[in-house]
Amino acid sequence: MPNRVIPAQAGIQTLIYQEYLKIAAIPTLWIPACAERTV
């Protein structure tokens, strides 16, 4: 069986997706905390 090779494009897309998740996760974590303090 030949070794599986991950295409460079797939690796780049994975990195972009991970960065997007980080950016998307930060507001979700911070907004509820700020909202509780202001109420």
Distance bins in CASP14 RR format, pairs under 12 A and 6 or more apart:
PFRMAT RR
TARGET T0000
AUTHOR 0000-0000-0000
RMODE 2
METHOD distances of the structure
MODEL  1
4 10 0 0 0 0 0 1 0 0 0 0 0
5 11 0 0 0 0 0 1 0 0 0 0 0
6 12 0 0 0 0 0 1 0 0 0 0 0
6 13 0 0 0 0 0 1 0 0 0 0 0
6 14 0 0 0 0 1 0 0 0 0 0 0
6 15 0 0 0 0 0 1 0 0 0 0 0
7 13 0 0 0 0 1 0 0 0 0 0 0
7 14 0 0 0 0 0 1 0 0 0 0 0
8 14 0 0 0 0 0 1 0 0 0 0 0
8 15 0 0 0 0 0 1 0 0 0 0 0
9 15 0 0 0 0 0 1 0 0 0 0 0
9 16 0 0 0 0 0 1 0 0 0 0 0
10 16 0 0 0 0 0 1 0 0 0 0 0
10 17 0 0 0 0 0 1 0 0 0 0 0
11 17 0 0 0 0 1 0 0 0 0 0 0
11 18 0 0 0 0 1 0 0 0 0 0 0
12 18 0 0 0 0 0 1 0 0 0 0 0
12 19 0 0 0 0 0 1 0 0 0 0 0
13 19 0 0 0 0 0 1 0 0 0 0 0
13 20 0 0 0 0 0 1 0 0 0 0 0
14 20 0 0 0 0 0 1 0 0 0 0 0
14 21 0 0 0 0 0 1 0 0 0 0 0
15 21 0 0 0 0 0 1 0 0 0 0 0
15 22 0 0 0 0 0 1 0 0 0 0 0
16 22 0 0 0 0 0 1 0 0 0 0 0
16 23 0 0 0 0 0 1 0 0 0 0 0
17 23 0 0 0 0 0 1 0 0 0 0 0
17 24 0 0 0 0 0 1 0 0 0 0 0
18 24 0 0 0 0 0 1 0 0 0 0 0
18 25 0 0 0 0 0 1 0 0 0 0 0
19 25 0 0 0 0 0 1 0 0 0 0 0
19 26 0 0 0 0 0 1 0 0 0 0 0
20 26 0 0 0 0 0 1 0 0 0 0 0
21 27 0 0 0 0 0 1 0 0 0 0 0
21 28 0 0 0 0 0 1 0 0 0 0 0
22 28 0 0 0 0 0 1 0 0 0 0 0
22 29 0 0 0 0 0 1 0 0 0 0 0
23 29 0 0 0 0 0 1 0 0 0 0 0
23 30 0 0 0 0 0 1 0 0 0 0 0
24 30 0 0 0 0 0 1 0 0 0 0 0
24 31 0 0 0 0 0 1 0 0 0 0 0
25 31 0 0 0 0 0 1 0 0 0 0 0
26 33 0 0 0 0 0 1 0 0 0 0 0
27 33 0 0 0 0 0 1 0 0 0 0 0
27 34 0 0 0 0 1 0 0 0 0 0 0
27 35 0 0 0 0 0 1 0 0 0 0 0
28 34 0 0 0 0 0 1 0 0 0 0 0
28 35 0 0 0 0 0 1 0 0 0 0 0
29 35 0 0 0 0 0 1 0 0 0 0 0
30 36 0 0 0 0 0 1 0 0 0 0 0
30 37 0 0 0 0 0 1 0 0 0 0 0
31 37 0 0 0 0 0 1 0 0 0 0 0
31 38 0 0 0 0 0 1 0 0 0 0 0
32 38 0 0 0 0 0 1 0 0 0 0 0
32 39 0 0 0 0 0 1 0 0 0 0 0
33 39 0 0 0 0 0 1 0 0 0 0 0
END
